[in-house]
Amino acid sequence: MAEAADFQGTRPSPARRWLRRTASAVLGAPLLAGLLAVPAAGAAPAAEPAKAPTGSRTVAVSLNTLSPSVPTEDDTLTVSGTLTNKGKETISSAEVDLRVGPRLSGRGEVDDASKRSAYVPGVDPVTVGDKYTVKFPKLAKGISQDFTLTVPVDKLGLDDPGVYQLGVSVSGRTTTAPYEQVLGIERSFLPWQPEASDSRTKLTFLWPLIAPPHVTAETRSDEQQTPVFTDDELAKELAPGGRLEQMVSLGSRLPVTWVVDPDLLASVAAMAGKYEVESGDTTVPGKNQAVAKQWLTALEKVVEDGKVIALPFADPDLASIAHRGKNVSGTLSHLQNASAVAATTVETILHVKPSTDFAWPVNGAVDSSIVDVATSAGAHNVIARSDSFRETTELPYTPTAARPIGGGTTAVVADARLSTLFDGDMSRAGSSTRAVQKFLAQTLALTEQTPDNERSIVVAPPRMPTAAQAQTMARALEGLTGNRWTQPLDLVAAAEVKPDPRATSKVPRASAYPKKLRAQELPTQAFQDIRTTQGSLDSFETILTQPERVVTPFGNAVNRSMSTSWRGRSLEAQQYRDAVRDYLQSLTSEVQLIEKSDVTLSGRSATIPVTVQNKLVQGVDRLVLRLTSDNIRLKFNDDGSMAELPVSIAGGHSQSVKFDTATSANGRAQVTARLYTEDGTQYGEEMTFTVKVSEVTPTVLLVIAGGLLLLVLAGIRMYSHRKHTVASDTADGNGDGPEQPSDPTPDTGPESGAPSGTGEKVDR
């Protein structure tokens, strides 16, 4: 890579190259002999037990602390660490030595020195002197011993400013090798810049506040719409000592650019109030409001004078969208929405106006399609990385980060070496110290490449640093205090620095995108699931009297479904999308048709009621109920075999929608009832019931009329007979006499309250 080339002195001297070749030959001879050894014909190769480390790898040396990281002439250097005898024999007369030098030229030599594990005479540093050693009478096998070395800096033999190798070795004797030899060594680096340089590199360090999604689409029906969290893990990260608490606490005293996911802020703000947490099939009240409030208060105070970069809401995976999602309708509009709400969210919660002009693909890996997607969402700056944005010319220095890539877009190319230094497990003291010293060494070596050419360098660390990684990053930046060879610069200013005309500005092809990263992308099915959910939400929204109570939480959940944090967690991503879809379905099903039994019509016309139920807490309107008959002789509202009526129902109520019907013949009709939105989109499940028609014919009407005539005549006769009887009784003086046995019995009984038989009978 062009960036690996350094300015003057990148190659070792001929003598040094001879020593390296000689050492390689000596060390490689046993390996070559082993490769040439062939087992006898027919003999199965025996499984050999693992051999214990030998030679200069016998003792593992860990450098746990190195203070100060960047010494001055009046300082005393203190190095502490641990020795562990991994060999099979006890080591006697063990001596720990500090080794310093020689001065390294360029970033390439820093890389080479950090890769060596075995001791190489003539190449590795020389000891400071017997006065500054630690002695152990013996180191038993498998046993660890701590050590501390202290040396005045003026005794280290440091000359010109630059990066010096620093090593700690342990030498001793064993029974097998009763002569003094180096049995272990660990290397580090000592940046030496006693005075501030006239030429300093502008350094931009991103400080990301990003977390995986923790909030569901579900809210309670109270006025505040109490949110529901998938778990309470976010509280652990916000609590003292947690990852996010450490990021805010450490970043508060560092010259960094804050890169914030607005979804994290929204989630913590929701936690600061009343919230619930899923627990099995139910939810329980959340109890970490105080932790959330404390974190937000601390962050608001920290960023009030700083630069804040707001990523699109929920940090959507730009590469997944570019490679798998952009051809699924609606995906790009979701990304644009996520970008649109970012500034409002940050400004509302932190009361600062953020920059929303930056896109940050995973690991800074870009290709033309990723750049297109980023710019379509409104970004004019794309944070890339130099291992993706490779130089095409042999530059003897690391160029400035800003690169114009056309269309008014700037690629801000972060330095890959510096950005990946903190990727590993920094919980081990030795790993953390090694990363800090190498960071300081690389920044100094970078500055020395072209002292007269001040450049702007960007560091994009892990997207979600652990607490240990955050602490290591903070120590590295603290080592640069005093601005001896760097000076801080915020990301917005870094993007506006005049670019180097010799640096590459060619965006990589799609084929250059790393296969490992491509394998972690969200599948196309994820974006199809999101499209389905959004379609259901669009239909549901149109019938609600308070759509914002549903649109906001579900819109945020859809954005979370595209989050970068789902990389490598495909199962969890699928479960989250399914939960969003299922909850939306449960809400839409709260507006439904009530099942109806068969209906019997006993006349030429009648009214058929169909009941619509709304179990939501808010009202619904702009719904249409449509009835359709498969029998053309059954007509609704004098308008044929299909009729529609509007539906509007208050929350928690039902509405009976009545359709006038008319028929011209006996028979059965299958009637289908279904709800539609005003634009004709089907809503919910359809319902069917049977209508039985019993038409009254003219013959039947004549029979009924004849029967009525007979009843009238019988009534007249009875009336005449009773009148005659009353007259006779009056004449006999018995007007109030007892009831006669011949009086007829009443032919009607009390009205029955029992339910009717099977089916409904609808009379005119």
C-alpha positions, 0 to 999 in steps of 0.5 A: 500500500502506498501509505506504508511507504515512508519518507527517508530511511525506510530501509535498514542498513546493509549490516542490519539486513545481514543480521536479519538474514543470518538470524532468519537462517539460524531460526529457520534451520530447525523448522526446515529439518523438521519439514524434511523428516519423513516417517518410515514407510507404513508407519503411522505418524505418532501424535506428538505432545504440544511442546513447551515454548523454548528460546526467547519465547520461554517466558511471556513478558507483559508490559502492564504500565508505562509511565509517562507514556510520552516522557520529558527530560526531567521525568523518571520512566516507570515500567511494570509488568508480569513474567510467566515461565511457560517452559518445562524447567525452572529458570535460575538467576533471572534478570529483567532488563530495560532495552531502548533504541534504536530510533525508528524511521517511519511508520513501516518500521514501527509496524515491523517492530511490533510484529516481532516476537522472538529476540533478534540480536543486533536488531532489538534494543540494547540494555540500559545498564546493570544498574536498572535491572530486577533480579529473581533467584528463580522462576518456577515453571508455570509461575508468574512474577510481577516486576517494576523498573524505574529509570531516569529519562536522561539515562535512556540515551535518547537523542534526536526526537522520534520513535524509539524501540523500548523492550523488556527482556528476561534472561537466565539459565536452565538445567538444560542450558546452563548459560545466560540467554534471553528467555523472553522479550516484549516490545513497545515504543517510546515517543520522544519529543521533549519540546513542541514541534513547529509542525503539528498534525491536525488530529480528529478523533471520533467519539461514538455514542451508539447502542443496539436497539432496546425499544420495541414498537409497543406502547401502553394505552395511557396518555404518555404512551409508556414505552416497552423495552426488550430488556433492561441491558441499556441501564447497565451501560448507563450505570457508573462503570458501564460502557456508555457511562465511561464514554461520556465520563472519559470523553468529557475531558478529551478533544473529540468529536461526538458521533451520536445515534439519535435513537440512543438519546431517544431511548435513554430519554424514554427510560428517564420517564415511566417505562416497562420491560418485557419479561416472558409473556408479560411486562414489568415496570422499569426501575432505572429512571435515575440512571438514565436522567443522570447520564443525559444530564452529564452528556448535555453538559459535556456537549454544550460547547462541542461538535456533535455529529448526528447519524441517521436515526438508529444508525442504519446499515448503509452497505446493506441498504446499498447492496440488498435493500435499495431495490426493495420499494420504500427502503430509501424513503426509510433512510431519508426519514431516519436522516430527517428526524436525526437533527430534531431528536438531538436538538430536543434532547441535548439542546445543541444543533448537530451536523447531519451531513455525515454518513459512516458506513461499517468499518469505513468500507465504501464503494460507489453504491454505498456513496450513492445511498449515503448522498441520497439521504442528504449526506455530503461527507462519507467517513471512509477508511484508508484500507478501503480507500487505498492509494494508487500512487506511491506516496512517501507520506500519509495524505490528508483525510479529506478527498473530493469524490465528485458531485459535491461529496467529500470522502473523509478517509480515516487512517486504518492503522490508528483506527484499528489499534483499539479493536482487540481485547483491551481488558488486559493491561498488557494489550492496552499499554501496547495499543497506547504506545503504538498509537503515540508512536504512529502519530509521531512517525506520521508527523515526521514523514514530512515536517513541512507538510501539515496534514489532517488525520482522522481516527474512526475507532470501533463503532461501539467501544467496550469500557476497556476500549474507551479507557485505552482510547482515552489514555492514548489521547491523554498522551498527546496533551501538550500538542507536542506533535498534534493538535485537535480538530473537529470532524466538520473542520477536517472535512473542509481542509484543503485536500492533497491533490496527489491523494486518491479520490477514486471510489472503490468498485463494488467488487472491492468490498470486503467479503467478510463484511458483505456476509454480515449484511442484512438479507434482502428478506429483511427489507421485504419484511420491512416493506410488508410492515410499512404497508400494513402501517400505512393502511392502519394509519388512514383510519385512525383519529390520532394516527401519531400515536401509532405512526411514531413508535412504529416508524422508529421501530422500522428504522431500528430494523435497519440498524448497523448493530444487527450485523452478525446477529441475524436471528435477533434481527429477524426476531425484532422484525417479527415482533414489530409485525406481530404487534402491528397485526394485533392492533389492526385486528382490534377493529373487526367485524362481529361474526353473524349467524344466518339471516331469514328474510320473511318479506320482499324487503328488510334491514340487515344489520352488520356490527363493527367493533373497535377495541382500540383506545382511539376512534376510527373513521374513514372506513367503508363496510361493503356487502356483496351478494352472490345472488343477483335477486338479493339487492342492497339499498336498491343498488344491485348485489353490492353496497357500501356504507361509511363506518366511524366508531369511537374507541372501545365501542361498536357500531351496527351498520344497517343495509336495506335489502329487497328480494324478488324470489325465494332462495338462499344468498351468500353474503360477504361483508368486508371492511375497506379503507377509503382508497379501496384497500382491504382491511381485516378479514372478510365475513360471510353469512347466508341469507334465506329468502321466504317470499309471500306469494299472492295465493298465500295472501288470499288464504291469509285474507280469507282467514282474517275475514272469518275471524272478523265474522266470528268476532261479530257473532260473539259480540252479538251473542254477548250483547244478547246475554247481557241484556237478558241478565239485566232483565233478571237483575243479575248484571254482576253475576259470576263468570259463566262456564261457557265463556271462552278461554283467553287465546294469548299468553305472556310474551316469551323472553327466551332466545329465538331459534337458530339464525336471525329472522329479520322482519320488515 
